[in-house]
């Protein structure tokens, strides 16, 4: 290869970097994911009258939220929310139980204030394919929530980033070009990467593409243009200059069990910057020393990633429960009992966090911040939800409602060696 070609290539890369910097901030308060504890943020809960034009969203089915349509297993503690919405569920004293809406700015403000107060570094804002496909719709409620999140991140000095979830992509009509167009809109109209609180990695804005290699997705990753999407995010002269994180199955390394046996996935991973395996439902405190299996799995993943020159983020979660959701969907047959992966008062969460760091994890992903319908939420939930003979919800093991926010903050301190690495779950003084 000639010296002239090498000089030309360097000039081209520099040119791309500088042009992209016209769209992105040159300085981020969060230049790297390493050392941070980030959570996934659904932001998909809606209530009638919240201004979104929606009916009940992700609290119940078919726009309804009652004993026959309920889809959540945990009840949020709404004692600190500015705006709440009355439901048909009642506490034993006859009081109507209330919930929050993600559409309210006050909800987002409170959530980011909690992140600051408890030491959660920030969140990845989930953006599903159906939202990206409507990139020309200027009135999407998801854009309002994302705007609110960027503002709240700046006020509370938290990190925020976009995570595209390919769930909902129809292989007969769709491909990743919709995500490309949506990213342009986010950069141009919402100016997400102009915020100094937008999370970077390796000094570049971090964008996540979630949903590659899962057998329950109908699309073939060889045919939806994910390689073009990654190339666009990295190298486009206007909108590129980004780092890319990929959400993949737990057993991506072996291409086995929960992962399609297609070696193309490894090729795609090697073109990215970080790999995030989805581990919810894959580990449980009900198996003897399953946290050790988790530790060994993370260690092997990190070794593979180092050999393939990509960074790795282990996932930690509080537990899992989607009984009420699964009752309405026969396809969700696994783990249909209440508290199927029990929280055991935070011990399971702490076991995973401790072992992820002990295994060599340099950053953590918490799944999820606000997911009460699948029972993974770390936001405050009630220990005494509005149970009745017609409806049942899971309690909080008699620990404080904010227990998992506290544990997440402590995990961040342990990750950064601000407190010692310790197996025993911390308690408050």
TAFEN-V224839 format. One record per residue. RES is the residue in one letter. NEAR is the number of other C-alpha atoms within 10 Angstrom. Layout:
# TAFEN-V224839
res: [RES	RES]
near: [NEAR	NEAR]
This chain:
# TAFEN-V224839
res: [X	X	X	X	X	X	X	X	X	X	X	X	X	X	X	X	X	X	X	X	X	X	X	X	X	X	X	X	X	X	X	X	X	X	X	X	X	X	X	X	X	X	X	X	X	X	X	X	X	X	X	X	X	X	X	X	X	X	X	X	X	X	X	X	X	X	X	X	X	X	X	X	X	X	X	X	X	X	X	X	X	X	X	X	X	X	X	X	X	X	X	X	X	X	X	X	X	X	X	X	X	X	X	X	X	X	X	X	X	X	X	X	X	X	X	X	X	X	X	X	X	X	X	X	X	X	X	X	X	X	X	X	X	X	X	X	X	X	X	X	X	X	X	X	X	X	X	X	X	X	X	X	X	X	X	X	X	X	X	X	X	X	X	X	X	X	X	X	X	X	X	X	X	X	X	X	X	X	X	X	X	X	X	X	X	X	X	X	X	X	X	X	X	X	X	X	X	X	X	X	X	X	X	X	X	X	X	X	X	X	X	X	X	X	X	X	X	X	X	X	X	X	X	X	X	X	X	X	X	X	X	X	X	X	X	X	X	X	X	X	X	X	X	X	X	X	X	X	X	X	X	X	X	X	X	X	X	X	X	X	X	X	X	X	X	X	X	X	X	X	X	X	X	X	X	X	X	X	X	X	X	X	X	X	X	X	X	X	X	X	X	X	X	X	X	X	X	X	X	X	X	X	X	X	X	X	X	X	X	X	X	X	X	X	X	X	X	X	X	X	X	X	X	X	X	X	X	X	X	X	X	X	X	X	X	X	X	X	X	X	X	X	X	X	X	X	X	X	X	X	X	X	X	X	X	X	X	X	X	X	X	X	X	X	X	X	X	X	X	X	X	X	X	X	X	X	X	X	X	X	X	X	X	X	X	X	X	X	X	X	X	X	X	X	X	X	X	X	X	X	X	X	X	X	X	X	X	X	X	X	X	X	X	X	X	X	X	X	X	X	X	X	X	X	X	X	X	X	X]
near: [5	7	8	8	10	11	10	12	12	11	12	13	14	13	13	19	22	16	17	21	21	13	20	27	18	16	16	21	15	23	19	17	23	19	17	22	28	28	27	21	24	19	23	18	21	26	27	16	12	18	12	18	10	15	19	21	19	22	26	23	17	12	15	18	21	16	16	13	17	23	25	25	27	28	26	22	20	19	12	10	16	13	16	18	16	14	14	11	20	16	13	12	7	9	12	14	19	19	19	21	26	23	24	20	19	17	23	24	20	15	21	27	19	18	27	18	13	18	21	28	23	28	27	26	22	22	26	19	22	16	21	24	20	15	21	12	11	11	11	13	20	20	19	17	20	23	18	19	28	25	21	23	27	18	14	17	19	27	31	31	24	24	24	23	22	22	17	15	20	15	14	9	7	15	21	22	17	19	25	19	15	21	22	18	17	18	16	15	11	17	16	26	28	19	21	23	27	28	27	26	21	13	17	26	28	28	24	25	24	24	21	25	26	23	15	11	16	13	22	16	21	12	11	19	15	19	17	13	20	25	17	18	21	25	18	17	21	19	24	24	26	27	21	25	25	25	23	23	26	26	21	27	18	14	17	13	13	19	20	20	16	15	13	13	19	15	12	16	23	16	18	21	22	23	26	22	24	22	18	21	15	13	17	20	18	12	9	9	11	17	22	15	14	21	23	15	18	25	20	13	23	22	14	15	19	11	9	14	15	17	22	26	23	30	25	27	28	28	27	25	27	27	27	25	22	19	16	15	10	10	8	13	12	12	15	16	15	18	21	18	23	22	22	17	18	20	19	24	24	26	23	26	32	23	24	27	22	17	20	17	23	20	22	26	23	25	23	25	26	24	24	25	23	22	28	25	26	25	22	24	24	22	19	16	22	22	16	13	6	9	14	19	22	23	19	23	15	12	14	14	19	17	19	24	21	22	25	28	19	23	29	24	19	18	26	18	11	11	12	10	16	14	14	10	17	14	9	6	3]
